[in-house]
Amino acid sequence: MKREEIEAIVKNFLIEEFEVDEKLITHEALLKEDLGIDSLDFIDIVVIVERNLGFKIKPEEMTDVRNFRQFCDYMESKAGNQ
């Protein structure tokens, strides 16, 4: 899966599932502070990623993920391990 596809999927589910304003989603946007994603939302993200991208993520692996770019980096690394 290409990076552009991953970013589009992630951006879409942030907009659709979490009602994040599309204008706020930049590479440097902080997930918690800028996009309003909290720890409970990460549980939903795990389910959404599994459903949409076909792989599982572990919340404990995402402890250093702070912004949209890092989140997509993580998704890309997981997609590449399939």
C-alpha positions in Angstrom: 0.0 0.0 0.0 1.4 3.4 -1.0 1.9 6.2 1.5 -0.6 8.4 -0.3 -3.3 5.7 0.1 -2.5 5.3 3.8 -2.7 9.1 4.4 -6.0 9.3 2.5 -7.5 6.5 4.5 -6.3 7.9 7.8 -7.5 11.4 7.0 -10.9 10.1 5.8 -11.6 8.1 9.0 -10.5 11.1 11.2 -13.0 13.2 9.3 -15.8 10.7 9.2 -15.4 8.9 12.5 -14.1 11.6 14.8 -15.5 14.7 13.0 -12.1 16.3 12.7 -12.1 19.4 10.5 -10.2 18.6 7.3 -8.4 21.9 7.4 -6.8 20.9 10.8 -5.2 17.7 9.4 -1.7 18.6 8.4 1.5 16.5 8.7 2.5 18.4 11.9 -1.0 18.4 13.5 -0.8 17.0 17.0 -3.3 14.2 17.4 -4.4 15.1 20.9 -3.9 18.8 21.1 -4.8 19.9 17.5 -7.2 17.1 16.4 -8.8 16.3 19.7 -8.0 12.5 19.7 -8.0 11.2 23.2 -7.0 7.9 24.7 -10.5 6.4 24.3 -10.5 7.4 20.7 -7.3 5.3 20.2 -9.3 2.2 21.1 -11.7 3.0 18.3 -8.8 3.7 15.9 -7.5 0.2 16.5 -10.8 -1.2 15.4 -11.1 1.2 12.4 -7.6 0.4 11.2 -8.1 -3.3 11.4 -11.4 -3.0 9.5 -10.1 -0.6 6.8 -6.4 -1.6 6.4 -6.5 -5.2 7.4 -3.9 -5.3 10.1 -3.8 -4.9 13.9 -2.1 -2.2 15.8 -1.1 -2.2 19.4 -1.8 1.0 21.4 1.4 0.4 23.4 3.4 0.7 20.2 2.0 4.1 19.6 3.2 5.8 22.8 5.7 8.0 20.8 3.2 8.9 18.1 2.3 12.5 18.6 1.3 14.0 15.2 -0.4 13.0 11.9 2.9 12.3 10.1 4.1 9.9 12.8 0.8 8.2 12.9 1.0 7.6 9.1 4.6 6.5 9.5 3.5 3.9 12.0 0.6 2.8 9.7 3.0 2.5 6.7 5.5 0.4 8.8 2.6 -1.9 9.8 1.3 -2.2 6.2 4.8 -3.0 5.0 5.0 -5.9 7.5 2.1 -7.8 6.1 
